[in-house]
């Protein structure tokens, strides 16, 4: 049995205060989440990142090296 290994840099992004904001101003919290996603997607592409999973207001992504 062969084992395939891959070096990866895992990055987790989370919005500070999102849950509290959702409780007070849900529409504004969702607007800010959309804005963040619009910023994150092109940055990940620019630096060779891979969008792995949305985690509510968070994001899990990976890079093939720390230099990316």
C-alpha positions, 0 to 999 in steps of 0.5 A: 500500500502506498501513501500519498503525502502532500505538504500543505499550509492550512488557513482558518479565517473567522470574523470577530464579533459576527455572532453578536452582530447577527443578534443585533443587525442580521441584515448588516452581518450578512452584507458584511459576510458577502463583502468578505467573501468577495474580497477573499475569493480573488485573494485566494486565487492570486496567491494560489490558495484553495477554498476548501469549506465555508464554516458559517462566518469562517473559511477553511483554505489551503496553500501549497507552501508558506511562500504563497 
